[in-house]
């Protein structure tokens, strides 16, 4: 039996996308095998009764912190001017998430798992200061995914798109070497992440 601290930038319920579905089923299967899992999440939506009912049978503890609104002035300023990419800006600059992690690391964990490298902005300084080994799961190669998504945007914002692509490639080069283990969802992504 392992004690797992599972860190996510969103709640895995409701399962409205592939990332949530993947996390929910992994948590459920690990719990069914006897592992004790604590979830530390940021979310734009609070933990409602339905989500608590679906998640609590598989989790020892759930702590959900509010994520700053997308249109918050700090988020908008960071999206425009911070050296980190847009997705990191949306999920980062979250001192309350870092403080919560610091508090959780007072306990002993067999596995500390962080979902998505864009979660690391606030968490990485705590993990490194505590010398805490951790597993990072990347659902996609975000720099490649962002470039594909941005192609559908109007030509007028292409300079911003190029700027954010550059920020994301720099971010990945910086943070993907930090985890003890890096897990990808596909073999193709694993090869690309290894190159980075």
N, C-alpha and C positions, 0 to 999 in steps of 0.2 A: 504494500500500500504506500502510495506517495502522497505527500502534502504539496499541493500545487497552488501557486498564486498566479491567477490568470488575469492579465491586464489587457483591457480592450478600450478603444476610443468610442465604442457604442455598445448598446445592449444587444445580446444575441437573440432577443425576442421582441417583437414579432419577426419571424423569418421572412423578411420582405426582399432579401437579396441573397446572392450566393455566399457572401462573406458571413452574414448572420446565420444562414442555414448550416454552413460548414462548422462554425463555432458551436452552435447549439448542439449539433449531433456529436461533435467531438467531446464536448463537456458531458453530454448524456451518456455516451459509451464509456468514457473514463470513469464516471461515477458508478455506473453499473458494474464495473470491474473492481470497485471498492476504493478507488482513489478519492481523497478528500480535496475538494476544490473550493477555493475562495475567489470570487470575482470582484475585481476593482475596475470600475468602468467610468468613463465620462459619457454623458448623453445629453442631447438637446431636449430629450423628453424624460421626465421623471419616471421612476419605476412605478408602474401602475399595478393594480390588483391582478390583472390578467397575466402580465409578464412575471410578476412575483410568483403566481400560482404555477406557471410553466417552468420557471427556473429553480425555484427553491427546493424541489425534490432532489436535485442533482448538486446543489451547492451547500457547503457548510456555512458560508456567509456571503452576502452581497452588499457591496458598498458602491453607490452610484453618486457621482458628483456632477453637478450641472456644467455642461459645456457652454462657453460663452456664445451668445447669439452670433450668427453669421454676419449680421449687419452692425455689430458692435464697433465702435470707433477704433478700438485697439486691433481688432481683426482686420478691418478695412485698411488701416495704416500699415499693418504688417504685410498684408497681401501686396500692397503697392511698393513698400520701401524696404522691408526686412531682407536680409541676405538669404533667408530660407524660402523654399517654394510655397506656393499658395496653400496646398493641402497641409503642409506643416504649420503654416500660420493659422489656419482654421482650428487645428487641434492643439497647437502649442501655446506658449506663453500662459501656462496654467499652473501657477504656484500652488494652488490647493491640491492639485493632482500629485505634484511632487511631494508635498507634505504628507499626504495620505500614504504614498508609497514608502516614504521614510519611516512612518509609523508601522506599517506592515512589516518592514524589514527588521524590526526589533524581534520578530519571530523567526524561527528556523523553517526554511522551505526546502523541499527536495528539488522542486522545479519552479523557476520564475519564468513565465512565458509572457512575452509582449507581442501583441498582434499589431502588425503594420509599423514600418520604420517611421512613418509620419507621427507616430505616438511618442517617439523618443526625444523630441525637443525638450520637454519638461522633465522626463523621466531619466534620461541618460546621465545627467550630472549626479543624481542620487545613486543610481546603480554603480557608477564608477567610484564615487566617494566611499560607498559601502563595500567596494570590491565584490559585488554580488554577481556571480555567474548568471547568465540568462540566455534563454532561447528566444530568438526573434523569428516570427513567422511572417513572411511576405506573401500576400495573396496574389500579387502581380509585380511585374517590374514597372513601378509607377512612372518612371521617366519615359518609358516606351508607351505606356497606356495614355499618359497625358498628351503626348505628341499626337497620337491617333485621334483622341477626342477633340483636341484643339483645331484640327483640320476642318471641322464642321462649323467653326465660328466665323463670323464676318472678317473680311480682309483688313478692316480698320484696326482690329486688335492684334494683328499678327506680330507687331513689334513686342507687345507684352507677352505673347505666346513664346516667342524666341527667348525672351528674358526669363520667363518662368521655366522653360525647358533647361536653360543653362543652370538655373538655381537648383533644379531637381537632380541633374546629373552630378553637380558638385555635392549636394546633400547625400546622395547615395554613396559616392566615393568616400565621404567622411564617416557615415554611420554604419554601413554594412559590414565593416571590419570589426565593429565593437562587440557584437554578441559572442558568447561562447560557442553557440551553434546557430546557424542560419537555416531555416527550413523554407522550402518553396512548395508550391502546390503542384507544379508541373515540372517535368524533366527539362523542357525547353527554358523555362524561367530559371531553373537551377543553373543551367549552363551560362545564361546571361548574367545572373547574379555573381557567379564565380569569376566571370571576366571583369566585372566592375570591382 
